[in-house]
């Protein structure tokens, strides 16, 4: 990902959900956080496709947690934000702030 590429809206939401879980987030936790924060449904497929895409861009990484009997012996991935991921999130936030400068009255409904 180059320094000028912008994140898509859902990519931003996924990165924010990971950032809110500094010890790493499991997909189910990330999905719940996004659904609660946006008040919209998130499909597992959309989340996993986005996580795969973000990993391919080097913006997230994951660790595989050992399987245990409480999960039926299945291992699970814990997702983490990388330094480039945090930088991309900061760039996207800065763009939104720049673009909304002077529009506060309209955006706040005053």
PDB file as gemmi writes it, atoms N, CA and C in Angstrom:
CRYST1    1.000    1.000    1.000  90.00  90.00  90.00 P 1                      
ATOM      1  N   UNK A   1       0.860  -1.179   0.000  1.00  0.00           N  
ATOM      2  CA  UNK A   1       0.000   0.000   0.000  1.00  0.00           C  
ATOM      3  C   UNK A   1       0.897   1.230   0.000  1.00  0.00           C  
ATOM      4  N   UNK A   2       0.677   2.117  -0.951  1.00  0.00           N  
ATOM      5  CA  UNK A   2       1.498   3.323  -1.000  1.00  0.00           C  
ATOM      6  C   UNK A   2       0.984   4.346   0.004  1.00  0.00           C  
ATOM      7  N   UNK A   3       1.789   5.356   0.247  1.00  0.00           N  
ATOM      8  CA  UNK A   3       1.434   6.380   1.214  1.00  0.00           C  
ATOM      9  C   UNK A   3       0.242   7.225   0.804  1.00  0.00           C  
ATOM     10  N   UNK A   4      -0.183   7.118  -0.468  1.00  0.00           N  
ATOM     11  CA  UNK A   4      -1.308   7.931  -0.929  1.00  0.00           C  
ATOM     12  C   UNK A   4      -2.594   7.126  -1.086  1.00  0.00           C  
ATOM     13  N   UNK A   5      -2.528   5.822  -0.945  1.00  0.00           N  
ATOM     14  CA  UNK A   5      -3.734   4.998  -1.045  1.00  0.00           C  
ATOM     15  C   UNK A   5      -4.630   5.258   0.153  1.00  0.00           C  
ATOM     16  N   UNK A   6      -5.917   5.384  -0.115  1.00  0.00           N  
ATOM     17  CA  UNK A   6      -6.882   5.574   0.965  1.00  0.00           C  
ATOM     18  C   UNK A   6      -7.581   4.260   1.271  1.00  0.00           C  
ATOM     19  N   UNK A   7      -7.954   4.104   2.503  1.00  0.00           N  
ATOM     20  CA  UNK A   7      -8.701   2.931   2.929  1.00  0.00           C  
ATOM     21  C   UNK A   7     -10.166   3.090   2.560  1.00  0.00           C  
ATOM     22  N   UNK A   8     -10.815   1.985   2.273  1.00  0.00           N  
ATOM     23  CA  UNK A   8     -12.257   1.991   2.102  1.00  0.00           C  
ATOM     24  C   UNK A   8     -12.920   2.105   3.468  1.00  0.00           C  
ATOM     25  N   UNK A   9     -14.206   2.436   3.462  1.00  0.00           N  
ATOM     26  CA  UNK A   9     -14.925   2.620   4.726  1.00  0.00           C  
ATOM     27  C   UNK A   9     -14.876   1.367   5.595  1.00  0.00           C  
ATOM     28  N   UNK A  10     -15.170   0.202   5.013  1.00  0.00           N  
ATOM     29  CA  UNK A  10     -15.197  -1.018   5.819  1.00  0.00           C  
ATOM     30  C   UNK A  10     -13.793  -1.393   6.287  1.00  0.00           C  
ATOM     31  N   UNK A  11     -12.786  -1.139   5.455  1.00  0.00           N  
ATOM     32  CA  UNK A  11     -11.404  -1.376   5.885  1.00  0.00           C  
ATOM     33  C   UNK A  11     -11.080  -0.530   7.113  1.00  0.00           C  
ATOM     34  N   UNK A  12     -11.504   0.731   7.095  1.00  0.00           N  
ATOM     35  CA  UNK A  12     -11.280   1.597   8.257  1.00  0.00           C  
ATOM     36  C   UNK A  12     -11.959   1.035   9.496  1.00  0.00           C  
ATOM     37  N   UNK A  13     -13.188   0.573   9.345  1.00  0.00           N  
ATOM     38  CA  UNK A  13     -13.928   0.030  10.486  1.00  0.00           C  
ATOM     39  C   UNK A  13     -13.239  -1.207  11.052  1.00  0.00           C  
ATOM     40  N   UNK A  14     -12.741  -2.069  10.181  1.00  0.00           N  
ATOM     41  CA  UNK A  14     -12.040  -3.274  10.638  1.00  0.00           C  
ATOM     42  C   UNK A  14     -10.763  -2.891  11.380  1.00  0.00           C  
ATOM     43  N   UNK A  15      -9.995  -1.964  10.825  1.00  0.00           N  
ATOM     44  CA  UNK A  15      -8.760  -1.534  11.494  1.00  0.00           C  
ATOM     45  C   UNK A  15      -9.063  -0.869  12.833  1.00  0.00           C  
ATOM     46  N   UNK A  16     -10.112  -0.077  12.896  1.00  0.00           N  
ATOM     47  CA  UNK A  16     -10.494   0.550  14.167  1.00  0.00           C  
ATOM     48  C   UNK A  16     -10.891  -0.498  15.204  1.00  0.00           C  
ATOM     49  N   UNK A  17     -11.606  -1.525  14.770  1.00  0.00           N  
ATOM     50  CA  UNK A  17     -12.002  -2.595  15.694  1.00  0.00           C  
ATOM     51  C   UNK A  17     -10.776  -3.336  16.216  1.00  0.00           C  
ATOM     52  N   UNK A  18      -9.795  -3.566  15.357  1.00  0.00           N  
ATOM     53  CA  UNK A  18      -8.555  -4.218  15.804  1.00  0.00           C  
ATOM     54  C   UNK A  18      -7.812  -3.306  16.766  1.00  0.00           C  
ATOM     55  N   UNK A  19      -7.734  -2.023  16.439  1.00  0.00           N  
ATOM     56  CA  UNK A  19      -7.039  -1.056  17.291  1.00  0.00           C  
ATOM     57  C   UNK A  19      -7.668  -0.987  18.677  1.00  0.00           C  
ATOM     58  N   UNK A  20      -8.972  -1.155  18.754  1.00  0.00           N  
ATOM     59  CA  UNK A  20      -9.681  -1.105  20.036  1.00  0.00           C  
ATOM     60  C   UNK A  20      -9.419  -2.350  20.891  1.00  0.00           C  
ATOM     61  N   UNK A  21      -8.785  -3.356  20.308  1.00  0.00           N  
ATOM     62  CA  UNK A  21      -8.432  -4.592  21.020  1.00  0.00           C  
ATOM     63  C   UNK A  21      -6.919  -4.763  20.960  1.00  0.00           C  
ATOM     64  N   UNK A  22      -6.167  -4.027  21.783  1.00  0.00           N  
ATOM     65  CA  UNK A  22      -4.710  -3.990  21.663  1.00  0.00           C  
ATOM     66  C   UNK A  22      -4.014  -5.343  21.834  1.00  0.00           C  
ATOM     67  N   UNK A  23      -4.651  -6.288  22.501  1.00  0.00           N  
ATOM     68  CA  UNK A  23      -4.056  -7.617  22.634  1.00  0.00           C  
ATOM     69  C   UNK A  23      -4.360  -8.491  21.428  1.00  0.00           C  
ATOM     70  N   UNK A  24      -5.022  -7.928  20.458  1.00  0.00           N  
ATOM     71  CA  UNK A  24      -5.409  -8.673  19.273  1.00  0.00           C  
ATOM     72  C   UNK A  24      -6.873  -9.018  19.326  1.00  0.00           C  
ATOM     73  N   UNK A  25      -7.486  -9.039  18.183  1.00  0.00           N  
ATOM     74  CA  UNK A  25      -8.915  -9.309  18.133  1.00  0.00           C  
ATOM     75  C   UNK A  25      -9.224 -10.559  17.342  1.00  0.00           C  
ATOM     76  N   UNK A  26     -10.125 -11.352  17.868  1.00  0.00           N  
ATOM     77  CA  UNK A  26     -10.643 -12.495  17.125  1.00  0.00           C  
ATOM     78  C   UNK A  26     -11.725 -11.984  16.187  1.00  0.00           C  
ATOM     79  N   UNK A  27     -11.925 -12.667  15.084  1.00  0.00           N  
ATOM     80  CA  UNK A  27     -12.898 -12.219  14.091  1.00  0.00           C  
ATOM     81  C   UNK A  27     -14.280 -12.014  14.702  1.00  0.00           C  
ATOM     82  N   UNK A  28     -14.693 -12.899  15.581  1.00  0.00           N  
ATOM     83  CA  UNK A  28     -16.029 -12.770  16.176  1.00  0.00           C  
ATOM     84  C   UNK A  28     -16.141 -11.506  17.028  1.00  0.00           C  
ATOM     85  N   UNK A  29     -15.056 -11.143  17.710  1.00  0.00           N  
ATOM     86  CA  UNK A  29     -15.034  -9.922  18.528  1.00  0.00           C  
ATOM     87  C   UNK A  29     -15.047  -8.695  17.621  1.00  0.00           C  
ATOM     88  N   UNK A  30     -14.272  -8.745  16.546  1.00  0.00           N  
ATOM     89  CA  UNK A  30     -14.221  -7.629  15.601  1.00  0.00           C  
ATOM     90  C   UNK A  30     -15.588  -7.423  14.949  1.00  0.00           C  
ATOM     91  N   UNK A  31     -16.205  -8.515  14.543  1.00  0.00           N  
ATOM     92  CA  UNK A  31     -17.525  -8.438  13.908  1.00  0.00           C  
ATOM     93  C   UNK A  31     -18.547  -7.802  14.848  1.00  0.00           C  
ATOM     94  N   UNK A  32     -18.546  -8.229  16.092  1.00  0.00           N  
ATOM     95  CA  UNK A  32     -19.487  -7.682  17.074  1.00  0.00           C  
ATOM     96  C   UNK A  32     -19.237  -6.189  17.294  1.00  0.00           C  
ATOM     97  N   UNK A  33     -17.969  -5.795  17.394  1.00  0.00           N  
ATOM     98  CA  UNK A  33     -17.632  -4.383  17.607  1.00  0.00           C  
ATOM     99  C   UNK A  33     -18.111  -3.524  16.441  1.00  0.00           C  
ATOM    100  N   UNK A  34     -17.917  -4.013  15.223  1.00  0.00           N  
ATOM    101  CA  UNK A  34     -18.345  -3.253  14.046  1.00  0.00           C  
ATOM    102  C   UNK A  34     -19.867  -3.174  13.993  1.00  0.00           C  
ATOM    103  N   UNK A  35     -20.537  -4.282  14.258  1.00  0.00           N  
ATOM    104  CA  UNK A  35     -22.004  -4.278  14.238  1.00  0.00           C  
ATOM    105  C   UNK A  35     -22.572  -3.335  15.292  1.00  0.00           C  
ATOM    106  N   UNK A  36     -21.993  -3.348  16.482  1.00  0.00           N  
ATOM    107  CA  UNK A  36     -22.481  -2.457  17.541  1.00  0.00           C  
ATOM    108  C   UNK A  36     -22.167  -0.999  17.235  1.00  0.00           C  
ATOM    109  N   UNK A  37     -20.989  -0.741  16.685  1.00  0.00           N  
ATOM    110  CA  UNK A  37     -20.585   0.633  16.402  1.00  0.00           C  
ATOM    111  C   UNK A  37     -21.300   1.262  15.222  1.00  0.00           C  
ATOM    112  N   UNK A  38     -21.701   0.433  14.264  1.00  0.00           N  
ATOM    113  CA  UNK A  38     -22.337   0.959  13.051  1.00  0.00           C  
ATOM    114  C   UNK A  38     -23.834   0.699  12.994  1.00  0.00           C  
ATOM    115  N   UNK A  39     -24.312  -0.159  13.878  1.00  0.00           N  
ATOM    116  CA  UNK A  39     -25.722  -0.567  13.881  1.00  0.00           C  
ATOM    117  C   UNK A  39     -26.128  -1.163  12.538  1.00  0.00           C  
ATOM    118  N   UNK A  40     -25.233  -1.958  11.974  1.00  0.00           N  
ATOM    119  CA  UNK A  40     -25.544  -2.679  10.744  1.00  0.00           C  
ATOM    120  C   UNK A  40     -24.960  -4.082  10.824  1.00  0.00           C  
ATOM    121  N   UNK A  41     -25.537  -4.972  10.067  1.00  0.00           N  
ATOM    122  CA  UNK A  41     -25.113  -6.365  10.064  1.00  0.00           C  
ATOM    123  C   UNK A  41     -23.836  -6.526   9.238  1.00  0.00           C  
ATOM    124  N   UNK A  42     -22.948  -7.385   9.715  1.00  0.00           N  
ATOM    125  CA  UNK A  42     -21.693  -7.663   9.020  1.00  0.00           C  
ATOM    126  C   UNK A  42     -21.620  -9.168   8.783  1.00  0.00           C  
ATOM    127  N   UNK A  43     -21.482  -9.565   7.531  1.00  0.00           N  
ATOM    128  CA  UNK A  43     -21.382 -10.995   7.241  1.00  0.00           C  
ATOM    129  C   UNK A  43     -19.966 -11.487   7.532  1.00  0.00           C  
ATOM    130  N   UNK A  44     -19.881 -12.756   7.894  1.00  0.00           N  
ATOM    131  CA  UNK A  44     -18.563 -13.355   8.144  1.00  0.00           C  
ATOM    132  C   UNK A  44     -17.702 -13.267   6.893  1.00  0.00           C  
ATOM    133  N   UNK A  45     -18.317 -13.524   5.740  1.00  0.00           N  
ATOM    134  CA  UNK A  45     -17.568 -13.496   4.491  1.00  0.00           C  
ATOM    135  C   UNK A  45     -16.962 -12.136   4.204  1.00  0.00           C  
ATOM    136  N   UNK A  46     -17.748 -11.080   4.402  1.00  0.00           N  
ATOM    137  CA  UNK A  46     -17.238  -9.724   4.164  1.00  0.00           C  
ATOM    138  C   UNK A  46     -16.086  -9.410   5.107  1.00  0.00           C  
ATOM    139  N   UNK A  47     -16.222  -9.817   6.363  1.00  0.00           N  
ATOM    140  CA  UNK A  47     -15.161  -9.554   7.333  1.00  0.00           C  
ATOM    141  C   UNK A  47     -13.889 -10.308   6.966  1.00  0.00           C  
ATOM    142  N   UNK A  48     -13.998 -11.608   6.678  1.00  0.00           N  
ATOM    143  CA  UNK A  48     -12.806 -12.393   6.364  1.00  0.00           C  
ATOM    144  C   UNK A  48     -12.154 -11.961   5.054  1.00  0.00           C  
ATOM    145  N   UNK A  49     -12.945 -11.599   4.041  1.00  0.00           N  
ATOM    146  CA  UNK A  49     -12.361 -11.089   2.793  1.00  0.00           C  
ATOM    147  C   UNK A  49     -11.579  -9.807   3.056  1.00  0.00           C  
ATOM    148  N   UNK A  50     -12.143  -8.943   3.893  1.00  0.00           N  
ATOM    149  CA  UNK A  50     -11.469  -7.679   4.208  1.00  0.00           C  
ATOM    150  C   UNK A  50     -10.207  -7.930   5.017  1.00  0.00           C  
ATOM    151  N   UNK A  51     -10.271  -8.824   5.993  1.00  0.00           N  
ATOM    152  CA  UNK A  51      -9.075  -9.158   6.775  1.00  0.00           C  
ATOM    153  C   UNK A  51      -7.984  -9.735   5.872  1.00  0.00           C  
ATOM    154  N   UNK A  52      -8.353 -10.604   4.929  1.00  0.00           N  
ATOM    155  CA  UNK A  52      -7.376 -11.163   3.989  1.00  0.00           C  
ATOM    156  C   UNK A  52      -6.761 -10.064   3.127  1.00  0.00           C  
ATOM    157  N   UNK A  53      -7.600  -9.144   2.646  1.00  0.00           N  
ATOM    158  CA  UNK A  53      -7.111  -8.042   1.810  1.00  0.00           C  
ATOM    159  C   UNK A  53      -6.166  -7.147   2.605  1.00  0.00           C  
ATOM    160  N   UNK A  54      -6.539  -6.828   3.853  1.00  0.00           N  
ATOM    161  CA  UNK A  54      -5.689  -5.984   4.698  1.00  0.00           C  
ATOM    162  C   UNK A  54      -4.373  -6.679   5.017  1.00  0.00           C  
ATOM    163  N   UNK A  55      -4.421  -7.990   5.197  1.00  0.00           N  
ATOM    164  CA  UNK A  55      -3.177  -8.734   5.424  1.00  0.00           C  
ATOM    165  C   UNK A  55      -2.292  -8.669   4.180  1.00  0.00           C  
ATOM    166  N   UNK A  56      -2.897  -8.827   3.013  1.00  0.00           N  
ATOM    167  CA  UNK A  56      -2.154  -8.744   1.761  1.00  0.00           C  
ATOM    168  C   UNK A  56      -1.496  -7.390   1.549  1.00  0.00           C  
ATOM    169  N   UNK A  57      -2.109  -6.352   2.076  1.00  0.00           N  
ATOM    170  CA  UNK A  57      -1.551  -4.998   1.989  1.00  0.00           C  
ATOM    171  C   UNK A  57      -0.519  -4.739   3.085  1.00  0.00           C  
ATOM    172  N   UNK A  58      -0.365  -5.694   4.000  1.00  0.00           N  
ATOM    173  CA  UNK A  58       0.591  -5.523   5.100  1.00  0.00           C  
ATOM    174  C   UNK A  58       0.069  -4.669   6.242  1.00  0.00           C  
ATOM    175  N   UNK A  59      -1.249  -4.480   6.314  1.00  0.00           N  
ATOM    176  CA  UNK A  59      -1.824  -3.596   7.328  1.00  0.00           C  
ATOM    177  C   UNK A  59      -2.256  -4.338   8.587  1.00  0.00           C  
ATOM    178  N   UNK A  60      -2.452  -5.644   8.466  1.00  0.00           N  
ATOM    179  CA  UNK A  60      -2.751  -6.476   9.634  1.00  0.00           C  
ATOM    180  C   UNK A  60      -1.901  -7.738   9.562  1.00  0.00           C  
ATOM    181  N   UNK A  61      -1.723  -8.351  10.706  1.00  0.00           N  
ATOM    182  CA  UNK A  61      -1.081  -9.663  10.792  1.00  0.00           C  
ATOM    183  C   UNK A  61      -1.910 -10.479  11.763  1.00  0.00           C  
ATOM    184  N   UNK A  62      -1.672 -11.755  11.791  1.00  0.00           N  
ATOM    185  CA  UNK A  62      -2.414 -12.597  12.723  1.00  0.00           C  
ATOM    186  C   UNK A  62      -1.509 -13.647  13.333  1.00  0.00           C  
ATOM    187  N   UNK A  63      -1.895 -14.062  14.529  1.00  0.00           N  
ATOM    188  CA  UNK A  63      -1.246 -15.164  15.232  1.00  0.00           C  
ATOM    189  C   UNK A  63      -2.275 -16.272  15.344  1.00  0.00           C  
ATOM    190  N   UNK A  64      -1.810 -17.493  15.245  1.00  0.00           N  
ATOM    191  CA  UNK A  64      -2.704 -18.634  15.405  1.00  0.00           C  
ATOM    192  C   UNK A  64      -2.649 -19.099  16.847  1.00  0.00           C  
ATOM    193  N   UNK A  65      -3.797 -19.072  17.484  1.00  0.00           N  
ATOM    194  CA  UNK A  65      -3.892 -19.512  18.873  1.00  0.00           C  
ATOM    195  C   UNK A  65      -4.110 -21.020  18.885  1.00  0.00           C  
ATOM    196  N   UNK A  66      -3.422 -21.673  19.785  1.00  0.00           N  
ATOM    197  CA  UNK A  66      -3.539 -23.126  19.885  1.00  0.00           C  
ATOM    198  C   UNK A  66      -4.986 -23.558  20.114  1.00  0.00           C  
ATOM    199  N   UNK A  67      -5.304 -24.707  19.580  1.00  0.00           N  
ATOM    200  CA  UNK A  67      -6.641 -25.271  19.761  1.00  0.00           C  
ATOM    201  C   UNK A  67      -6.830 -25.710  21.204  1.00  0.00           C  
ATOM    202  N   UNK A  68      -8.048 -25.589  21.673  1.00  0.00           N  
ATOM    203  CA  UNK A  68      -8.377 -26.133  22.991  1.00  0.00           C  
ATOM    204  C   UNK A  68      -9.751 -26.792  22.914  1.00  0.00           C  
ATOM    205  N   UNK A  69     -10.077 -27.527  23.927  1.00  0.00           N  
ATOM    206  CA  UNK A  69     -11.312 -28.310  23.894  1.00  0.00           C  
ATOM    207  C   UNK A  69     -12.572 -27.452  23.935  1.00  0.00           C  
ATOM    208  N   UNK A  70     -12.478 -26.221  24.462  1.00  0.00           N  
ATOM    209  CA  UNK A  70     -13.672 -25.372  24.526  1.00  0.00           C  
ATOM    210  C   UNK A  70     -14.128 -24.947  23.135  1.00  0.00           C  
ATOM    211  N   UNK A  71     -13.229 -24.974  22.165  1.00  0.00           N  
ATOM    212  CA  UNK A  71     -13.577 -24.610  20.788  1.00  0.00           C  
ATOM    213  C   UNK A  71     -13.669 -25.846  19.900  1.00  0.00           C  
ATOM    214  N   UNK A  72     -13.816 -26.993  20.495  1.00  0.00           N  
ATOM    215  CA  UNK A  72     -13.921 -28.207  19.702  1.00  0.00           C  
ATOM    216  C   UNK A  72     -12.613 -28.601  19.052  1.00  0.00           C  
ATOM    217  N   UNK A  73     -11.507 -28.136  19.617  1.00  0.00           N  
ATOM    218  CA  UNK A  73     -10.195 -28.483  19.089  1.00  0.00           C  
ATOM    219  C   UNK A  73      -9.753 -27.653  17.906  1.00  0.00           C  
ATOM    220  N   UNK A  74     -10.481 -26.596  17.586  1.00  0.00           N  
ATOM    221  CA  UNK A  74     -10.132 -25.751  16.441  1.00  0.00           C  
ATOM    222  C   UNK A  74      -9.273 -24.569  16.872  1.00  0.00           C  
ATOM    223  N   UNK A  75      -8.156 -24.329  16.172  1.00  0.00           N  
ATOM    224  CA  UNK A  75      -7.367 -23.131  16.474  1.00  0.00           C  
ATOM    225  C   UNK A  75      -8.100 -21.893  15.960  1.00  0.00           C  
ATOM    226  N   UNK A  76      -7.719 -20.725  16.437  1.00  0.00           N  
ATOM    227  CA  UNK A  76      -8.332 -19.497  15.924  1.00  0.00           C  
ATOM    228  C   UNK A  76      -7.275 -18.418  15.762  1.00  0.00           C  
ATOM    229  N   UNK A  77      -7.579 -17.498  14.860  1.00  0.00           N  
ATOM    230  CA  UNK A  77      -6.655 -16.408  14.551  1.00  0.00           C  
ATOM    231  C   UNK A  77      -6.957 -15.204  15.428  1.00  0.00           C  
ATOM    232  N   UNK A  78      -5.882 -14.567  15.879  1.00  0.00           N  
ATOM    233  CA  UNK A  78      -5.986 -13.307  16.611  1.00  0.00           C  
ATOM    234  C   UNK A  78      -5.317 -12.255  15.720  1.00  0.00           C  
ATOM    235  N   UNK A  79      -6.079 -11.226  15.357  1.00  0.00           N  
ATOM    236  CA  UNK A  79      -5.602 -10.219  14.413  1.00  0.00           C  
ATOM    237  C   UNK A  79      -4.998  -9.023  15.143  1.00  0.00           C  
ATOM    238  N   UNK A  80      -3.926  -8.476  14.543  1.00  0.00           N  
ATOM    239  CA  UNK A  80      -3.201  -7.339  15.108  1.00  0.00           C  
ATOM    240  C   UNK A  80      -2.980  -6.297  14.016  1.00  0.00           C  
ATOM    241  N   UNK A  81      -2.983  -5.053  14.407  1.00  0.00           N  
ATOM    242  CA  UNK A  81      -2.671  -3.947  13.508  1.00  0.00           C  
ATOM    243  C   UNK A  81      -1.153  -3.842  13.386  1.00  0.00           C  
ATOM    244  N   UNK A  82      -0.652  -3.679  12.175  1.00  0.00           N  
ATOM    245  CA  UNK A  82       0.779  -3.465  11.966  1.00  0.00           C  
ATOM    246  C   UNK A  82       1.070  -1.961  12.009  1.00  0.00           C  
ATOM    247  N   UNK A  83       2.341  -1.602  12.055  1.00  0.00           N  
ATOM    248  CA  UNK A  83       2.701  -0.179  12.007  1.00  0.00           C  
ATOM    249  C   UNK A  83       2.191   0.481  10.724  1.00  0.00           C  
ATOM    250  N   UNK A  84       2.356  -0.159   9.553  1.00  0.00           N  
ATOM    251  CA  UNK A  84       1.772   0.437   8.346  1.00  0.00           C  
ATOM    252  C   UNK A  84       0.244   0.537   8.414  1.00  0.00           C  
ATOM    253  N   UNK A  85      -0.399  -0.393   9.102  1.00  0.00           N  
ATOM    254  CA  UNK A  85      -1.850  -0.330   9.271  1.00  0.00           C  
ATOM    255  C   UNK A  85      -2.265   0.878  10.081  1.00  0.00           C  
ATOM    256  N   UNK A  86      -1.536   1.136  11.161  1.00  0.00           N  
ATOM    257  CA  UNK A  86      -1.823   2.314  11.979  1.00  0.00           C  
ATOM    258  C   UNK A  86      -1.569   3.588  11.181  1.00  0.00           C  
ATOM    259  N   UNK A  87      -0.499   3.612  10.399  1.00  0.00           N  
ATOM    260  CA  UNK A  87      -0.195   4.785   9.571  1.00  0.00           C  
ATOM    261  C   UNK A  87      -1.303   5.022   8.540  1.00  0.00           C  
ATOM    262  N   UNK A  88      -1.801   3.955   7.926  1.00  0.00           N  
ATOM    263  CA  UNK A  88      -2.880   4.089   6.938  1.00  0.00           C  
ATOM    264  C   UNK A  88      -4.149   4.616   7.592  1.00  0.00           C  
ATOM    265  N   UNK A  89      -4.435   4.142   8.788  1.00  0.00           N  
ATOM    266  CA  UNK A  89      -5.614   4.609   9.522  1.00  0.00           C  
ATOM    267  C   UNK A  89      -5.474   6.086   9.872  1.00  0.00           C  
ATOM    268  N   UNK A  90      -4.293   6.493  10.273  1.00  0.00           N  
ATOM    269  CA  UNK A  90      -4.048   7.914  10.583  1.00  0.00           C  
ATOM    270  C   UNK A  90      -4.209   8.781   9.337  1.00  0.00           C  
ATOM    271  N   UNK A  91      -3.693   8.294   8.195  1.00  0.00           N  
ATOM    272  CA  UNK A  91      -3.830   9.061   6.943  1.00  0.00           C  
ATOM    273  C   UNK A  91      -5.298   9.223   6.567  1.00  0.00           C  
ATOM    274  N   UNK A  92      -6.051   8.150   6.661  1.00  0.00           N  
ATOM    275  CA  UNK A  92      -7.475   8.218   6.310  1.00  0.00           C  
ATOM    276  C   UNK A  92      -8.225   9.175   7.221  1.00  0.00           C  
ATOM    277  N   UNK A  93      -7.912   9.126   8.486  1.00  0.00           N  
ATOM    278  CA  UNK A  93      -8.561  10.029   9.447  1.00  0.00           C  
ATOM    279  C   UNK A  93      -8.221  11.483   9.125  1.00  0.00           C  
ATOM    280  N   UNK A  94      -6.959  11.737   8.798  1.00  0.00           N  
ATOM    281  CA  UNK A  94      -6.531  13.098   8.474  1.00  0.00           C  
ATOM    282  C   UNK A  94      -7.250  13.619   7.229  1.00  0.00           C  
ATOM    283  N   UNK A  95      -7.453  12.757   6.242  1.00  0.00           N  
ATOM    284  CA  UNK A  95      -8.152  13.163   5.020  1.00  0.00           C  
ATOM    285  C   UNK A  95      -9.593  13.553   5.339  1.00  0.00           C  
ATOM    286  N   UNK A  96     -10.276  12.737   6.129  1.00  0.00           N  
ATOM    287  CA  UNK A  96     -11.664  13.044   6.498  1.00  0.00           C  
ATOM    288  C   UNK A  96     -11.724  14.358   7.270  1.00  0.00           C  
ATOM    289  N   UNK A  97     -10.798  14.563   8.180  1.00  0.00           N  
ATOM    290  CA  UNK A  97     -10.780  15.814   8.947  1.00  0.00           C  
ATOM    291  C   UNK A  97     -10.534  17.008   8.037  1.00  0.00           C  
ATOM    292  N   UNK A  98      -9.591  16.882   7.091  1.00  0.00           N  
ATOM    293  CA  UNK A  98      -9.309  17.980   6.158  1.00  0.00           C  
ATOM    294  C   UNK A  98     -10.521  18.289   5.292  1.00  0.00           C  
ATOM    295  N   UNK A  99     -11.135  17.236   4.779  1.00  0.00           N  
ATOM    296  CA  UNK A  99     -12.274  17.420   3.877  1.00  0.00           C  
ATOM    297  C   UNK A  99     -13.486  18.001   4.595  1.00  0.00           C  
ATOM    298  N   UNK A 100     -13.604  17.777   5.898  1.00  0.00           N  
ATOM    299  CA  UNK A 100     -14.775  18.269   6.632  1.00  0.00           C  
ATOM    300  C   UNK A 100     -14.536  19.616   7.313  1.00  0.00           C  
ATOM    301  N   UNK A 101     -13.334  20.150   7.185  1.00  0.00           N  
ATOM    302  CA  UNK A 101     -13.045  21.453   7.775  1.00  0.00           C  
ATOM    303  C   UNK A 101     -13.962  22.516   7.167  1.00  0.00           C  
ATOM    304  N   UNK A 102     -14.593  23.288   8.025  1.00  0.00           N  
ATOM    305  CA  UNK A 102     -15.508  24.333   7.584  1.00  0.00           C  
ATOM    306  C   UNK A 102     -16.934  23.849   7.372  1.00  0.00           C  
ATOM    307  N   UNK A 103     -17.162  22.564   7.528  1.00  0.00           N  
ATOM    308  CA  UNK A 103     -18.497  22.001   7.312  1.00  0.00           C  
ATOM    309  C   UNK A 103     -19.158  21.575   8.615  1.00  0.00           C  
ATOM    310  N   UNK A 104     -18.579  21.965   9.720  1.00  0.00           N  
ATOM    311  CA  UNK A 104     -19.069  21.528  11.029  1.00  0.00           C  
ATOM    312  C   UNK A 104     -20.541  21.863  11.239  1.00  0.00           C  
ATOM    313  N   UNK A 105     -20.957  23.086  10.890  1.00  0.00           N  
ATOM    314  CA  UNK A 105     -22.354  23.491  11.097  1.00  0.00           C  
ATOM    315  C   UNK A 105     -23.314  22.600  10.314  1.00  0.00           C  
ATOM    316  N   UNK A 106     -22.960  22.308   9.079  1.00  0.00           N  
ATOM    317  CA  UNK A 106     -23.814  21.467   8.243  1.00  0.00           C  
ATOM    318  C   UNK A 106     -23.828  20.037   8.777  1.00  0.00           C  
ATOM    319  N   UNK A 107     -22.664  19.513   9.104  1.00  0.00           N  
ATOM    320  CA  UNK A 107     -22.564  18.125   9.562  1.00  0.00           C  
ATOM    321  C   UNK A 107     -23.190  17.912  10.931  1.00  0.00           C  
ATOM    322  N   UNK A 108     -23.156  18.930  11.761  1.00  0.00           N  
ATOM    323  CA  UNK A 108     -23.733  18.810  13.099  1.00  0.00           C  
ATOM    324  C   UNK A 108     -25.212  19.183  13.118  1.00  0.00           C  
ATOM    325  N   UNK A 109     -25.741  19.605  11.984  1.00  0.00           N  
ATOM    326  CA  UNK A 109     -27.167  19.909  11.890  1.00  0.00           C  
ATOM    327  C   UNK A 109     -27.566  21.253  12.459  1.00  0.00           C  
ATOM    328  N   UNK A 110     -26.635  22.167  12.602  1.00  0.00           N  
ATOM    329  CA  UNK A 110     -26.959  23.495  13.156  1.00  0.00           C  
ATOM    330  C   UNK A 110     -27.504  24.416  12.092  1.00  0.00           C  
TER     331      UNK A 110                                                      
END                                                                             
